[in-house]
Amino acid sequence: MLRYLLSRLATSVAMVLLATVVIFLIANTVPGDPVLSQLGDMAASNPATVAAYRAKWGLDLPLWERYWIFLRGLAHGDLGTSIASNRPVLDDITDYGPATIELATVGFVLSLAVGLPLGILAAVRRDRWIDHVARAVSLVGVSAPTFWLAFIMLAIFYGALDWAPGPGRLDPVAFPPDRVTGLLLIDTALAGDWDTFRDAAAHLVLPSIVLAAATLGLITRTTRAAMLEALSQDYVRVARAKGLRARLIVLGHALPNAMLPVVTLGGLAYANLLAGAVMTETVFSWPGLGRYTFRSAVTVDFPAIMAVTTIVAAIFVLVNFLVDLSYALLDPRVRK
């Protein structure tokens, strides 16, 4: 087990280093001039101003030297300074990150709470009405564009029916609690402010459903396919021949063996929710990393782009590492 752990850890470190190279090259070769986007036409026409700007942000240095400075900063926990906000990027990520983590976590829990039981029921009752419902939910969730689904949800439940609150994390008249974690549900619970807690939870409903839609479809389909394969194995037939109850066969024998592909998909889905919430956050005016990344891309804020992308890459590598460890725990054959 230790050898397996060390090999996966070494692979993860190498992947992160390789990702930094790719991220740096892309961020520094994308179309668009940061000088023009930040200074404007008038200031950009002044050679002295342009030269001072390039010297300030290291744009006059060779590419390899700029990468070494970027890598050295990462090693010391320095993600650079944002050109747009003129603040350390780490401070910006600390401000915007909790909103994305809260939204992605709620969306992921929602997709698991619905997708896993629906996939299991669809496999157990194959070709019955619940199976057809599961297929329809999967198809809609995977096929519906995020921005379209977000606008539809807002138009129906906020605009027409007035069942849900508007965009944002809180109502304009609500006072946010003292910041402890940045997660409103936790901070309001710690402060005992249950009115604001209910307001924050209500604002989470629509964006979390939109964010969870595609993941819900994938988890349902993967769970159904894995369960169908597990239920067709010989050990399940033997368990049925022994007269074991159907619930014990499904939950005690088939489900544990069907969890490997679901664990893989679930880990990557959560990482994807953290990294891919741009459209959802934009439509719902959610002040998270998605909107921050979009604004950084528009303004060619390359230090912020590199920092956020590096963090996203590290999240995916970490999730893959944890998935590999879960494989070893779920299947002893992997450890050997």
VEXDREN-2710 file (C-alpha; in Angstrom, 1 decimal):
% VEXDREN-2710
k/r/px/py/pz
1/MET/0.0/0.0/0.0
2/LEU/2.9/2.4/0.8
3/ARG/4.5/1.8/-2.5
4/TYR/1.2/2.4/-4.3
5/LEU/0.7/5.6/-2.3
6/LEU/4.2/6.9/-3.1
7/SER/4.0/6.1/-6.8
8/ARG/0.7/8.0/-7.1
9/LEU/2.1/10.9/-5.1
10/ALA/5.1/11.2/-7.4
11/THR/2.9/11.1/-10.4
12/SER/0.7/13.8/-9.0
13/VAL/3.6/16.1/-8.3
14/ALA/4.9/15.6/-11.8
15/MET/1.5/16.4/-13.3
16/VAL/1.3/19.6/-11.4
17/LEU/4.7/20.8/-12.6
18/LEU/3.8/19.9/-16.2
19/ALA/0.5/21.8/-15.8
20/THR/2.4/24.9/-14.7
21/VAL/4.5/24.9/-17.9
22/VAL/1.4/24.6/-20.1
23/ILE/-0.6/27.2/-18.1
24/PHE/2.3/29.7/-18.2
25/LEU/2.8/29.3/-22.0
26/ILE/-0.9/29.7/-22.7
27/ALA/-1.4/32.7/-20.4
28/ASN/1.6/34.5/-21.9
29/THR/0.8/33.7/-25.6
30/VAL/-3.0/34.3/-25.7
31/PRO/-4.2/36.9/-28.2
32/GLY/-4.6/40.3/-26.6
33/ASP/-2.3/42.9/-25.3
34/PRO/-2.4/43.5/-21.5
35/VAL/-0.8/46.9/-22.0
36/LEU/-3.6/48.1/-24.2
37/SER/-6.4/46.5/-22.1
38/GLN/-5.2/48.0/-18.9
39/LEU/-3.8/51.4/-20.0
40/GLY/-6.2/52.3/-22.8
41/ASP/-5.4/53.8/-26.1
42/MET/-4.1/57.2/-24.9
43/ALA/-1.6/55.8/-22.3
44/ALA/-0.6/53.0/-24.6
45/SER/0.6/55.5/-27.2
46/ASN/3.2/56.9/-24.7
47/PRO/6.4/54.8/-25.0
48/ALA/7.6/55.8/-21.5
49/THR/4.3/54.7/-19.9
50/VAL/4.4/51.4/-21.8
51/ALA/8.0/50.8/-20.9
52/ALA/7.3/51.5/-17.2
53/TYR/4.2/49.2/-17.3
54/ARG/6.2/46.3/-18.9
55/ALA/9.0/46.7/-16.4
56/LYS/6.5/46.7/-13.4
57/TRP/4.9/43.5/-14.5
58/GLY/8.0/41.8/-15.8
59/LEU/6.8/41.8/-19.4
60/ASP/10.3/43.0/-20.6
61/LEU/12.0/39.8/-19.2
62/PRO/12.7/36.7/-21.2
63/LEU/10.0/34.0/-21.2
64/TRP/12.1/31.5/-19.3
65/GLU/12.9/34.0/-16.6
66/ARG/9.3/35.0/-16.1
67/TYR/8.4/31.3/-15.7
68/TRP/11.1/30.8/-13.1
69/ILE/9.8/33.8/-11.2
70/PHE/6.3/32.4/-11.4
71/LEU/7.5/28.9/-10.3
72/ARG/9.5/30.4/-7.4
73/GLY/6.5/32.4/-6.3
74/LEU/4.3/29.2/-6.3
75/ALA/6.9/27.5/-4.1
76/HIS/6.6/30.3/-1.5
77/GLY/2.8/30.5/-1.7
78/ASP/2.9/33.8/-3.8
79/LEU/0.5/33.7/-6.7
80/GLY/1.4/37.1/-7.9
81/THR/-0.5/40.4/-8.0
82/SER/-3.6/41.0/-10.0
83/ILE/-3.2/43.7/-12.7
84/ALA/-6.9/44.6/-12.5
85/SER/-7.4/44.8/-8.7
86/ASN/-3.7/45.6/-7.8
87/ARG/-4.1/43.1/-4.9
88/PRO/-2.4/39.8/-4.3
89/VAL/-4.2/37.2/-6.3
90/LEU/-4.3/34.9/-3.3
91/ASP/-6.4/37.5/-1.5
92/ASP/-8.8/37.7/-4.4
93/ILE/-9.1/33.9/-4.5
94/THR/-9.7/33.9/-0.8
95/ASP/-12.5/36.4/-1.2
96/TYR/-14.2/34.7/-4.2
97/GLY/-13.3/31.0/-3.6
98/PRO/-15.7/30.2/-0.7
99/ALA/-18.7/31.2/-2.8
100/THR/-17.8/28.8/-5.5
101/ILE/-16.9/26.0/-3.0
102/GLU/-20.3/26.5/-1.4
103/LEU/-22.2/26.4/-4.6
104/ALA/-20.3/23.5/-6.1
105/THR/-20.6/21.4/-2.9
106/VAL/-24.3/21.9/-2.6
107/GLY/-24.7/21.1/-6.3
108/PHE/-22.6/18.0/-6.0
109/VAL/-24.5/16.7/-2.9
110/LEU/-27.7/17.3/-4.8
111/SER/-26.6/15.4/-7.8
112/LEU/-25.4/12.4/-5.6
113/ALA/-28.6/12.4/-3.5
114/VAL/-30.8/12.1/-6.6
115/GLY/-28.5/10.4/-9.2
116/LEU/-27.3/7.4/-7.1
117/PRO/-30.8/6.2/-6.0
118/LEU/-32.3/6.9/-9.4
119/GLY/-29.5/5.0/-11.1
120/ILE/-29.9/2.0/-8.7
121/LEU/-33.6/1.9/-9.1
122/ALA/-33.3/2.2/-12.9
123/ALA/-31.0/-0.9/-13.0
124/VAL/-33.1/-2.9/-10.5
125/ARG/-36.3/-2.1/-12.4
126/ARG/-35.0/-2.2/-15.9
127/ASP/-37.3/-1.2/-18.7
128/ARG/-40.0/-0.1/-16.3
129/TRP/-41.4/3.4/-15.8
130/ILE/-38.6/4.4/-13.3
131/ASP/-36.0/3.3/-15.8
132/HIS/-37.6/5.5/-18.5
133/VAL/-37.7/8.4/-16.1
134/ALA/-34.0/8.0/-15.2
135/ARG/-33.1/7.9/-18.9
136/ALA/-35.1/11.1/-19.6
137/VAL/-33.5/12.9/-16.6
138/SER/-30.1/11.8/-17.8
139/LEU/-30.7/13.0/-21.3
140/VAL/-32.1/16.4/-20.3
141/GLY/-29.3/17.0/-17.7
142/VAL/-26.5/16.1/-20.1
143/SER/-28.0/17.9/-23.2
144/ALA/-29.4/21.1/-21.8
145/PRO/-27.0/24.0/-22.1
146/THR/-26.1/25.6/-18.7
147/PHE/-26.9/29.2/-19.7
148/TRP/-30.3/28.1/-21.2
149/LEU/-31.3/26.1/-18.2
150/ALA/-30.2/29.0/-15.9
151/PHE/-32.3/31.5/-17.8
152/ILE/-35.3/29.2/-17.9
153/MET/-35.1/28.5/-14.1
154/LEU/-34.9/32.2/-13.4
155/ALA/-37.7/33.1/-15.7
156/ILE/-40.1/30.5/-14.3
157/PHE/-39.3/30.3/-10.6
158/TYR/-38.2/33.9/-10.0
159/GLY/-39.9/35.9/-12.7
160/ALA/-43.2/34.2/-13.3
161/LEU/-44.0/32.2/-10.1
162/ASP/-41.9/34.3/-7.6
163/TRP/-41.1/31.1/-5.7
164/ALA/-37.3/31.7/-5.5
165/PRO/-35.2/34.8/-4.7
166/GLY/-33.3/36.7/-7.3
167/PRO/-29.7/36.5/-8.3
168/GLY/-26.9/36.9/-5.7
169/ARG/-26.0/35.1/-2.5
170/LEU/-28.3/37.2/-0.3
171/ASP/-31.1/39.7/-0.5
172/PRO/-29.9/43.3/-0.9
173/VAL/-31.4/44.2/2.5
174/ALA/-29.8/41.3/4.3
175/PHE/-26.6/41.7/6.3
176/PRO/-23.9/39.1/5.9
177/PRO/-22.5/37.5/9.0
178/ASP/-19.0/38.1/10.3
179/ARG/-16.6/36.2/8.0
180/VAL/-15.2/33.0/9.5
181/THR/-15.1/30.6/6.6
182/GLY/-16.6/32.6/3.8
183/LEU/-19.3/30.0/3.4
184/LEU/-22.6/31.7/4.2
185/LEU/-24.4/28.6/5.4
186/ILE/-21.7/27.9/8.0
187/ASP/-21.0/31.5/9.0
188/THR/-24.7/32.2/9.6
189/ALA/-25.1/29.0/11.6
190/LEU/-22.1/29.8/13.7
191/ALA/-23.5/33.3/14.3
192/GLY/-26.9/31.9/15.1
193/ASP/-28.5/34.1/12.5
194/TRP/-31.1/31.7/11.2
195/ASP/-33.0/34.3/9.1
196/THR/-29.9/35.0/7.1
197/PHE/-29.2/31.3/7.0
198/ARG/-32.6/30.6/5.4
199/ASP/-32.0/33.5/3.0
200/ALA/-28.6/32.1/1.9
201/ALA/-30.1/28.6/1.5
202/ALA/-32.9/29.9/-0.6
203/HIS/-30.5/31.7/-2.9
204/LEU/-28.6/28.5/-3.3
205/VAL/-31.5/26.5/-4.6
206/LEU/-31.7/27.6/-8.3
207/PRO/-28.0/27.9/-9.1
208/SER/-27.2/24.6/-7.4
209/ILE/-29.9/22.8/-9.4
210/VAL/-28.6/24.3/-12.6
211/LEU/-25.0/23.4/-11.7
212/ALA/-25.9/19.9/-10.7
213/ALA/-28.0/19.1/-13.8
214/ALA/-25.3/17.8/-16.1
215/THR/-23.5/15.9/-13.2
216/LEU/-26.8/14.4/-12.2
217/GLY/-27.3/13.0/-15.6
218/LEU/-23.8/11.5/-15.8
219/ILE/-24.0/10.0/-12.3
220/THR/-27.4/8.4/-13.0
221/ARG/-26.3/6.9/-16.3
222/THR/-23.0/5.6/-14.9
223/THR/-24.7/4.1/-11.8
224/ARG/-27.3/2.4/-13.9
225/ALA/-24.7/0.9/-16.3
226/ALA/-22.4/-0.2/-13.4
227/MET/-25.3/-1.8/-11.5
228/LEU/-26.6/-3.6/-14.6
229/GLU/-23.2/-5.1/-15.1
230/ALA/-22.9/-6.1/-11.4
231/LEU/-26.3/-7.6/-11.3
232/SER/-25.4/-9.9/-14.2
233/GLN/-22.4/-11.4/-12.5
234/ASP/-22.2/-15.0/-11.2
235/TYR/-21.9/-14.0/-7.5
236/VAL/-25.3/-12.2/-7.7
237/ARG/-26.9/-15.3/-9.2
238/VAL/-25.4/-17.4/-6.4
239/ALA/-26.8/-15.0/-3.8
240/ARG/-30.2/-15.2/-5.4
241/ALA/-30.0/-19.0/-5.4
242/LYS/-29.3/-19.0/-1.7
243/GLY/-32.5/-17.1/-1.1
244/LEU/-31.0/-13.8/0.1
245/ARG/-33.4/-10.9/0.1
246/ALA/-33.3/-8.6/-2.9
247/ARG/-32.4/-5.6/-0.9
248/LEU/-29.4/-7.3/0.6
249/ILE/-28.3/-8.5/-2.8
250/VAL/-28.5/-5.1/-4.4
251/LEU/-27.0/-3.0/-1.5
252/GLY/-24.7/-5.6/0.0
253/HIS/-23.3/-7.4/-3.0
254/ALA/-23.9/-5.5/-6.3
255/LEU/-23.6/-1.9/-5.1
256/PRO/-20.1/-2.1/-3.6
257/ASN/-18.7/-3.7/-6.7
258/ALA/-20.5/-1.1/-8.9
259/MET/-19.0/1.9/-7.0
260/LEU/-15.6/2.0/-8.7
261/PRO/-16.7/3.9/-11.9
262/VAL/-19.1/6.0/-9.9
263/VAL/-16.3/7.1/-7.5
264/THR/-14.1/8.0/-10.5
265/LEU/-16.9/10.0/-12.1
266/GLY/-18.0/11.6/-8.8
267/GLY/-14.5/12.9/-8.0
268/LEU/-13.9/14.3/-11.4
269/ALA/-17.5/15.8/-11.5
270/TYR/-16.9/17.7/-8.2
271/ALA/-13.6/19.1/-9.5
272/ASN/-15.4/20.1/-12.7
273/LEU/-18.1/21.8/-10.8
274/LEU/-15.5/23.8/-8.9
275/ALA/-13.8/24.8/-12.2
276/GLY/-16.7/25.1/-14.5
277/ALA/-19.2/27.3/-12.8
278/VAL/-18.6/30.3/-15.0
279/MET/-21.9/30.4/-16.8
280/THR/-23.9/29.6/-13.7
281/GLU/-22.2/32.3/-11.6
282/THR/-22.5/34.8/-14.4
283/VAL/-26.3/34.3/-14.9
284/PHE/-27.0/34.2/-11.2
285/SER/-24.6/37.1/-10.3
286/TRP/-22.8/34.7/-8.0
287/PRO/-19.5/36.3/-6.7
288/GLY/-17.3/33.3/-7.1
289/LEU/-14.2/32.2/-8.9
290/GLY/-16.0/31.7/-12.2
291/ARG/-16.9/35.4/-12.5
292/TYR/-13.4/36.4/-11.3
293/THR/-11.8/34.2/-13.9
294/PHE/-14.0/35.5/-16.7
295/ARG/-13.2/39.1/-15.7
296/SER/-9.5/38.3/-15.6
297/ALA/-9.7/36.7/-19.1
298/VAL/-11.5/39.8/-20.5
299/THR/-9.0/42.2/-19.1
300/VAL/-6.0/40.0/-20.0
301/ASP/-5.0/39.9/-16.3
302/PHE/-2.4/37.1/-16.8
303/PRO/-1.2/36.8/-13.2
304/ALA/-4.8/36.1/-12.1
305/ILE/-5.4/33.7/-15.1
306/MET/-2.2/31.7/-14.3
307/ALA/-3.0/31.6/-10.6
308/VAL/-6.6/30.4/-10.9
309/THR/-5.8/28.0/-13.7
310/THR/-3.0/26.5/-11.6
311/ILE/-5.3/26.1/-8.6
312/VAL/-7.9/24.4/-10.9
313/ALA/-5.2/22.0/-12.3
314/ALA/-4.0/21.2/-8.7
315/ILE/-7.6/20.5/-7.7
316/PHE/-8.0/18.0/-10.6
317/VAL/-4.7/16.3/-9.8
318/LEU/-5.7/16.1/-6.1
319/VAL/-9.1/14.7/-6.9
320/ASN/-7.4/12.1/-9.2
321/PHE/-5.0/11.2/-6.4
322/LEU/-7.9/10.7/-3.9
323/VAL/-9.8/8.6/-6.4
324/ASP/-6.8/6.4/-6.8
325/LEU/-6.6/6.0/-3.1
326/SER/-10.3/5.2/-2.9
327/TYR/-9.7/2.5/-5.6
328/ALA/-7.2/0.8/-3.3
329/LEU/-9.6/0.9/-0.4
330/LEU/-12.6/-0.4/-2.4
331/ASP/-10.7/-3.1/-4.4
332/PRO/-7.8/-4.9/-2.8
333/ARG/-6.6/-6.1/-6.2
334/VAL/-5.6/-2.5/-7.0
335/ARG/-3.2/-2.4/-4.1
336/LYS/-1.4/-5.4/-5.5
END
